[in-house]
Amino acid sequence: MSFNDPQAVARYADGPVRQVPGFHALQAMTTLLLAEAVPDDGHVFVLGAGGGLELKVFAETHAGWRFTGVDPSAEMLRLAESTLGPLASRVALHEGYVDTAPEGPFDAATCLLTLHFLPAEERLRTLVELRRRLKPGAPLVVAHHSFPQDEPAKTRWLSRYAAFAAASGVTGVTTASAIAGIGTRLPTLAPEHDEALLREAGFGQVELFYAAFSFKGWVARAP
């Protein structure tokens, strides 16, 4: 998907629900993990905020929270504003990347379905920038494609991803297309590599909370 293609962006909301197993549960679990540490008047940083899907869930669930959302796509940010509706008054949206985002410090941060677009070196730099913007002990919640990179395990997990998407009504998704689109073009990492990057970036208490075919999610704490 091109995140700058207005037609593709308009169809975006249908994609995650049909391609990410337990998508709504992932958002609900993320909200609960944030609530373990974020005060009633807390400020949450959302990286990859385009579309506004998780922002809307967070804002509806916690009326006192404020948000800063960052995304490189102007089209996706416009979609986020539309998705949020009146809730947008509690959200500051910024076009750009983490290194141009406000410094905070924030009570928590999330990065859902985003880090798998970044190679390991850039992913580490992004995690460091996220950690820099968090208060001591603040949680970071991440979730993205993360599966073994050796064969035949890599193909096995991409086949399962493709089967789920096809069963959910996504047309044209096959094992071959998943291997080409995700296994080849996305710089995905193995789960143990993802966990190591979180620790290398300075996070502690790294815990797996979500595992759904080719997707994994972790919660970690800033020092």
N, C-alpha and C positions, 0 to 999 in steps of 0.2 A: 504493500500500500504506500502511495505517496501522500505524506501528511500535509503537502501543500496543494493538493488537487482538491478543489472545492467539492466535486461530486463524490470523491472517495471519502472525504471528511464527513460529508452528510450521511454516509452509510456506516460511519465508524461505530456508532453505538450498538449495532447489531453484531459486530464481529466478536468482541471478547466473550460475550455470553455463550456463543456457539463454538468458540475455539478454546476457551480456557475452562477446564473442568472445575466446577464449584466456584465460578466467578463471583456470584453474589455472596457466597459464604466467605470467600477470600476477603471481600470488602468488610463484611461484618466482623471477621476475626481481627483484621487490621484495626478496626475501630476499637475493639475491646482491648487490644494490646496497647494502643495509644492511651486509652483511658486509665490504664494502670499507673501512669505517671503524669499525664497532662492535667493541670488544674482546671477548674471550671471556667476560668477566664484565659486559658492557655492560647499560645500562638504556635501553629503547626506549619511546617515547611513541606510543600508537596512538589517534588521534582518529577517532571513529565506530567504536568497537570492538564495538558490539552485534552479536550473532550469533557472534562469536568465530572466524570462519573464517580470517582471516589470522593472528590470534593463535596459533591452533593450529599453523599451518604454521611460523610463526617459532619457536615454542617447541619443536616436534619437531625442527627442523633445527639449533638451537643450544641445547644443554642448559644452558649457563651464562648465557644471557641472562635478564634480568628485564624485566617489562613493567608499564606503567601504561596502562590502557585507560579511555577516557572516552566516554560516550554519553548523550544526554538521555532515552532510553527505558529504564525499569526492566524492561519485558518483554524487550527485546532484551539487556539485560545478564544477565538470568536465563538466556536462551538461550545466551549466551556462556559462562557458568559451566558449563552442562550440556555444551556442545560441547567445552570444554577438559578436563573430567573431572579426573584427577589432576594435569594440567598447571596447573590453576588456582592451585596453591600458589605459583607464580612470578608471578602476575598480580594486581595491585591494580586493581580495577574501581571507577570513580567515576561516579555518575549526575550529569549536568550538561553544561556546555559548556566550551569551552577556557579561558574566563576564570575559571572556578572550579576548574580543574585544578591539581594540584601544580606548583610552580615549577620543579622539576628542579634543576640543568640535566641534560638527557638527552643520551645519545650519538647519538640519531637519532630521527626521528619519521616516521610514515606517516599518510596520510589518503586512504583508498581508497573510491571510489564514494560520496562524501559532499559535497564542495564544490559539486556542481551543485545542491544544495538551497538554496544561499545566494546572494542578490543580490550584485552586485559590491562594494558598500561593506562589507557584512558579511563577504564573502569576504576582502577585504583585511585587515579587522580580525582575522579568524581567523588569517590567515597571519602577521601581525605577532606575535600572541600565541604562535604556534608557534615563530617565530624567537627570541622572547625566552627560551623555555624550552630552547633548544639550546646545547650547548657550541660554541665556535668551530670551524668546519670540519665540524660535524655535518651529515649528509645529511637532507633531507626528501624523501620520495617521495609524490607525489600522482597520482591517476588518477580520471577522472570523464568524464561527457558533455562534449564540447567539439568544436564543429563550426561551420562558417560560419553566420552569422546573416542573410545576405542571400539573397534568392530569385533563381533557383530552387535554389541549392546547398543551402539549409537543408532543403527538402522532399526533395531527392535523398538526402541522408545519413540523414534520418529514415526514408525508404523502405527503405534498405539495412538499417538497424537492425531495422525491422519484419520484413523478409524473413528475416533471420538468426534472430530470435526464433521466427517461425512455423516455419521449417525445423527448429528445435531442439525443437519440440513445445509451444510456448507457444500456448494457444488465445486467440482473440479479438484478437490483435495485428495491426493493419492500418496502412497508412500514415496513414489518418485518425485512428486512435486514438493513434498515436505523435505526430502533430502536436498533438493535443489534450492528451495526457498529458505529453509532454516538451517539445515545441516551444512550447506555450502556457503551461503551468502551472509548468514548471521555469525558473528564471532562468539558462538556459545562456548561455555566452559563446563567442566565437570563439577558436580556439587562440592567436592573437596577443595577445588581451586577457588570457587566462589567463597567458601568459608574462610580460606586462607587469606584472601584479599580483604575481607572484612577485618580480620585480626591485624593484618599488615597496615591497614588504614588507621589503626588505633582503637578499634571497637573491642569491647569485652562482652562477656555473657552472650556469646553468639549461639542462638538456639534455633533449630529447625522447627517451624510450626505448620508448614503447609507442603504437601507433596501430592501432585496430581499429574500422573503420566510424565510429560517432559517438563513440567513446571515445578519449581521449588520456591519456598519463601522462608525467610529468616527474620528474627528480631534480634537486635543487638543494642548495646548500651554505650554511649559516649563515656569516656573516662572522667 
